[in-house]
Amino acid sequence: MITIVISIMLLVIILTSWFILVRDWQECNIPGPLPLPLLGFAHNLIMIKPSGFLPLLHRFKMEYGDAFRVHLFHNPYVILSHPKYVEPLVSHSELITKGRSYSFLRPWLGDGLLTSTGFRWRTTRKFLTPAFHFNVLQNFLPVFLKNEKILIKKLQNYADGRAFDAFPIIALTALDNVTESIMGVSIEAQTNSESEYVKAIETVAKIVSLRMRNPFAGEETIFRLLRHKKAQDEALGVLHSQTQKVIKMRREELKNVNKSGVNEQSDNGIKNKHDFLDLLLLSTIDGKKIDDQHVREEVDTFMFEGHDTTTSGISFTLYCLAKHPEMQEKILEEQRRILGQNLDRDPSYVDLKEMKYLELVIKESLRMYPSVPLIERLMVKDTEIAGLKLRKGTSVLVNIMEMHRNPELYDNPLEFRPERHDTASANSAKNAFSWLAFSAGPRNCIGQKFAMMELKITVASVIKNFTVLPVDVEEPGLCAELILRSEVGVNIKLKPRNKTC
């Protein structure tokens, strides 16, 4: 009898789910696959490898077009891959709430700039913008140059023609750059890759990626039963305690020199490299100083955003250049024109701005391999975008990777052509929103100049010291996790360059 009752209840639940999903599917004016009861589209994601997700989205794009809809369980998702839909979405001043996937970052980042919305986001964005003014960015240059030299020394151990994965090596350089720039302290990740802090970042990043990729692990009730929950809690303890330690130490330094406002003159011994953290510690909202938790969330956010994204950008730029020795020579010619024959001279901030061809190369690499291949917005009210009816609760994904490789927008999109990004070229993109490597609109990347400066310094230095060679393997299996990665690593070869030639 109990078995019959349970069976009837399950049947009712399945039929009810089926009715709701089919009704939702029929009423929507956006095409997509018919959802299954309870699961929706989730069953398609359970068995695929990380490298299978982007091809799956591509297959559905080819079948349903530049805007299509799927369900994960009963949650509707719309995926966009054309500027005609993307431009009105990302440029909208009110549609600024990030999608469901970003909730997996909240245990780490809290309500930092990446995950917050509304008043919290607007006020934080406003008072943090000066931290990325070019006058402040110049103070980070010595940090980048110091860490670039450590990187080159490490890479000399690989300059024997053997293939190696550049990604984890670059990641440590990027981590050193962002910790010293944002927090004002060096964790020396490049010389201590086994440190507790470095391992904790790796652990949290992998777990968040798993939850974004696997819809069952994304369910909080299920996640709490998995071993990953304990591992995440332990790693977050390490990350948060380190940030809190730095905040406490910096508060004491500011107190000792009697600095209490962001507009005071910095002639009292305060080091300029602390500008980002100082802004957080000294700024006020409605006349009140920002509490330590808010500061910690913003620092952790920039630790995350300024580390993995630049790692991906640098690694894939080197991967692209490995296939194009003629472009490496062009970069060298530009370096000699700017720096003179002494390529060992450190570039100034003005020198970096003159590296126009290098910037085109980096932009083209970010077109083909965007560091953040997908971004997401949550519709907090019923909305219509470019004729698409989006009901409240819908998560909208912008498939930047697909858009960047759209043949309607880029001729021969799989061909690496830096000149596409020369605004004077006839081959430049037809729409300003065709290239979204740093997003666009009100929620564009606040640190894009910081990132471009780091990419230029690092890529130029590698090219000045080494000839980058390709590895004879197929294109890497691209994985859309927190950032763009490769399933098999971003593999290259190096050989020492004769810089006197």
N, C-alpha and C positions, 0 to 999 in steps of 0.2 A: 504493500500500500504506500509506504513512504517513498519507495523507488518511483512509483507511478506519479505521485505528487511532485517529486523533484523533477522528473522528466517533463511534466506538464509546465512547471514553472520555468524551466530552461527553454522550452519551446516558445512560451509566451515572451520571454525576454528576447530571444533571437528574432521572433517575428516582429516585435515592437521595434527593435533596433533596425531591422531590415526596412520596416515601413518608414521610420524617421529618416534614415539615410537616403532611401530612394526618393522620398518626397523632396528632401533638401537638394539632391542631385538634379531632379527634374525642374525645380523652381529656379535654379541658378542659370544665368545666361553665359556661363563659362564652361567650355567642354572639359571632359575628363573621363577616366575609367569608372565604370559602375562599381560602387563600393560593396564589399561583402558585409554581412551582418556582424555587428560588434567590432570587427577588425578594421573595416574600411579598406585602406590601402596598406595597413601595417604589415600584413603578411609578406609583402614584396621586399621589405627591408630586413627581415629577420635573418635570412640565409645569405644575403649578398655580402661580399667582402667590402672593406672600406673603399677599395678602388672601383667597385661596381656602382657606387651611388651616382656619380656624375654621368656615366654612360646611361644609367637608367633614366635620369632626368632628360638626357639628350633624346633618348628613344621616344619618350612621351611628348617632348617638344616637336619632334618630327611627325608624330601621329596627330597631335591635337593643336599645334600651333604655338605662337609666342606667349599665349596666356592659357594655362590649363589649371584644373582643380583636382585635388585628391583629398581623401580623409585619412587621418591617423586616428583610429578608433572613431569617435564622433567629432573630432576636432577638424574643421575645414582648413585646408591650405591652398593658396593660389600661388602658382609659380610664374613669374614674368621674365621675359628675356628679350625685350625690345624697348628702345627708348620711348616709343610712343606711349607705352604704359608706364615705364620706369620714371620718366621725367616728372609727370604730375604727381607721382607718389613721393619721391625723395625730396622734391622741392616744396612740398606742402608744409606750411608753417605749423599745422596742428597735428598731422599724422607723424608724430615723433616717438611713439611708444614702441619699444623693441618687442619682437615676437617671443613666443613661448620658449624657444631654445635658449634664449639668454638667461632664463630663470636658473639654469643649471650652473651659471657663473656666480649667482648671488651668494652662495656660502663663502666664496672667496672674495668677491668684489663688493658685496653688499649693494648699496645704492650709489656706486661710483658713477662717473660720467657716462660710461658705456651702457649701464643697465638702468639708470634712473630716467625719469620723465617729468613733465610738468614743471612746477615751480623749482623743485630741487635741481633738475637738469639745467634750466634756464639760468638760474643764479650762479651755479657752479661754472657753467660754460663761460659766463660773462667775466667772472673774476679770474679764471684760469687762462683766458686768451692772451693776456700780456706775458705769461710765462713762455710763450713761443714766439715772441717778437724777435726780429733779427738781432737786436742788440743783446738779447739774452742768449740766443742760439750761438753767438760768437764765443760765449763763455764755455760752451760745451766742446768747442773745437779741440782744445788741448787734451781733453778726455778721450775723444775719438782717435786722435793721432797716437796717443800713448798705447791704447789698446790695439790699434791697427798694427803697431810695431811688434807687439807680443804675438799677434796672429801670424804675421809674416814669418817670425822665427819658428813658430809651430809648424807652419806649412812647409818649411824647408825640410822637415823630416819626411815629407811625402813627395818631394820633388825628384823622384827617381823613376818616373814613368809608370808607376803602378796605379791602378784604379783605387779610388777611395770615395767614401761618402762625405761630401763637404758640409752637409747640413748640421750634424752635431758639433762640428768644430766652429762653424760660424755662429751657432747658437750661443756658445759660451762667450764669444766676443760681444755679441749683441747684449747679452745679459750683463756683462761688465759695463758696457756703455750706458745702459739705462739705469742701473743701480747707482752708479756714480753721478750721473746727470740729474736724476730725479730725487734720489735720497741723499746724495752728497757723501756716500760712503762706497768703498770698493769691497766687494766680496771675493774678488780675485778668482772668479769662476774659471778663467782660462788656465790658471795654474793649480786649481783645486777643484777639478770637475766632480770629485766624489763628495763634495761638501753637502751637509744636511739640507741647506737651503736650495741648492741646485736640484737635488734629488726630489725635494718636496714639490718644486715647480713642475718637474716632469710627471710626477705622480698625479697631481691635480689635473694637469692638462690632458693626460690620457683618460682619466675617469670622466671628465666633462665631455671629451670627444666621444666616448662610449655612449654616454647618455643622449647625446645629440643624434647618434647614428642608430641606436637600438631603441625602438619605441617602448619596449617593455622595461628596460633599465631606466628610461626617462620617467616612468611612473613612480612617484615618490614612495608609495606604499611598497612597491616591489623593491625599489632601490634600498630601502632601509633594511631589507632582509639579506642583502648581498654583502659579501666580504669587502666589496669596494667602498661601502659606506664607512667602515672602520678605517680603511687606508686613507680615505679622503680626510676624515676628521683629524687623523694624526698629522698628515701633511699640512693641513690648514693651521694646525697649532704651531708648527714651525714657521710658516710664512707670516702669520699674524704677529707672532711674538717678535720676530725680527723687525718688522715694520714698526711695531709699538716701541721697541727699544730705540730705534733711530729717532722717532718722534719725540720721545722723552728727552733724549740727549740734546736734540736741537732746541727744544723749548728752554732747556737750562742755559744753552749758549746764548740765546736771544735775551733771556732774563738777565744774564750776567753783563751784557753790554747795553742793557736798558733800551732795547729796541722793541717798540710796541705797536708800530704802524707800518703799513706797506709803503707809505709815501715819504718816509724819513730818508735822509741822505745816507748813503752807504760808505761814509768815511770813518766808520768806527770799528773797522777791523772785520766786518762781516764779509765772508767770501761770496763772490757772485755766483759760484756754482750751486748755491743753495736756493736760487731764486724760486724754483718751483715749490719746494717744501715751505719756504718762507711765506709765499703767497697764501698757502693754506693755513699756516699757523698764525698769520698776522691779519688776515682778512676778517671782515665781519659781515653777518647777515642780519638785517634788522637791528643793528647796533650790538649784536652779540658775537663773541668770538666763536669760531667753529670748534666743535668738541673733537676730542681725540679719535673717536670712532669714525666721524665724517672724514677727518684727515687721513686716517688709515685706509679707508675705502678708496679714496681718490689716489693715494700713492700706490696701492695694490693694483688699481685699474691701469695706471700708466706703466707699472712694472710688467703687467700682462700684455697690454697693447703695444708697448715699445720694444718688446723682446722677440716674440715669435714672428710677428709680421715682417720685421726687417730681416730676420733670419731667412724667411722664405724668399723675400725679394732679392737679397744678395745671392743666395744659393742658386736660384733659377736664372739670374742674370749671368752668372759664371757658366752655368750649364749651356745657355744659349750662345755665349761667346766662344765656348769650346768648339762649336760647330762652324764658327766664322772667324778664321784667323785674320782675314782682311779687315774685319771690324776691330780686332785687337790692335792692328797696326794703325788704324785711324785714331783710336783712343790714345795710343802712344804719341802720334804726331801732335795731337791736341795738347797732350801733357807737356811735350817739349816746347810748344809755342807759348804755353802759359808759364811754365816753370823754368824754362831754359834747358840747357843740356844736362844740368845737374838734377836728375829726376829724384834724387834723395832729399831734395829740399821740401820741407813741409809746406803744403798749400795754405794760403790765408783764406779767410772767408770770401774775400773778393775773388780770389783765384777760383774757388769752387763755383761761384756764379758764372764764371767764364767757360766752364766745362759744358758747353752746349751739346756737343755730339754725344758725350757720355750720358747726358740727361735723356737724349732721344733713345739711346740704347736701353737705358733703364726703363723708360716708359713703354717701349715695345715689349720688353720682357714681362713687365707687369700687365700688359695687354694679354699676352699668351698665357701667362701664369700668374694671375692676380693673387696676391697674398691672402686676401679674404675673398674666396670665390662666391660666397652667398651672404646676403644680408637679409634681415627679416624685420617686418613691421607688424604690429597687432592693431587691428581695427577696433577702436574703442567705441565706435558708433557706426550705424549703417552709413555707408559711403559709396559714392560712384566715382570711379577713376577711369577716364578715357572710355566711357561707355560700359565699363565692367561694374556690375553691382556686387558690392562686397558688404555682407552683413556683419553686424557687430560680433566680435569673437573670432573673425577670420584672421589667420596669420598669412601674410603675404611675403613670399620669398622672391628676392631679386637674384636671378641666376647670372651673376656678373661673368662667370667663365663662359657660359653659352653666348651671352651678348657680345663679348669681346671676340668671339670666333664666328660671328654671324656673317656669312658671305654677302648679305645685303648691305652690311655696314662697312666691311673691310674686304677689298679685293684679295683673293688668295689668302684667306685669314691664317692658314697654317704656315705661311712663309714669313720668316723673320725679317722685317723691313723697318729699321729705325726711322727712316725719312717720313713714315706715315704721320709722325707727331710733329713735324715741322709745319707750323701754321702757314708758312708761305708756300708749301707744297700743294700741288693739285691733288695729291693722293691722301691728304689729311682726312680725318673722319668727317662724315657728312653731318653729324649731330654731336653737339658738345657733351651729351649724356651717353654717347657710345662708349666712352672710356671712364670707368668708375673705380679705378684702382684705389682711390682714397675717398670713395663715395662722393656725395654731392649734396647740395642743399643745406638746410640748417644743421643736420647731423653729419656733416662731412668730417673727415679726420682732422682733429685739432692739431695733431702732431705731424702733419705731412711734410712740413719744411724740415723738421727735426729728422724724419725718416730719410728724406731725399739727401740731406747733408751726410748722414751716416752711410747711405748706400754709395754715394759718390766717393767718399774717402776710402771706403773698404774696397770697392771694385777697382778703382784706379790704382790702389796700392798693389793689389794682386796682379793686375795686368803689367804694372811697371816692373815687378820682380819675377814674374813667371810667364811662360807661355802655357796657356790653358788648352788642353787637348781633350777630344771627345772619347768616350768609352763606347765601344761597338756593341751596344745593346739597344733594344727597342725603347721607344719613348717610355719614361717612367709611369707606372700605374699611379695616376693622380688621385689623391684622397682629400675630399672636402671635410676636414675636421674643424678644429678651431680656426686653423689657417690651412693653406694649401701645402700638402706634403706629398712625398712620393713613397709608394709602397716598398720600393726597392732601394730607396735612398737617392740623393741627387749626386750621381757619380761623375767624377771628372778625373783627369790626369794632369800632372804638372811637370814642367821641366824648367830649370833655372834660365832666366833671360839674361843675355849679354846686353846690359844697359848702355854700353858705349857705342853700340852699333847705330 
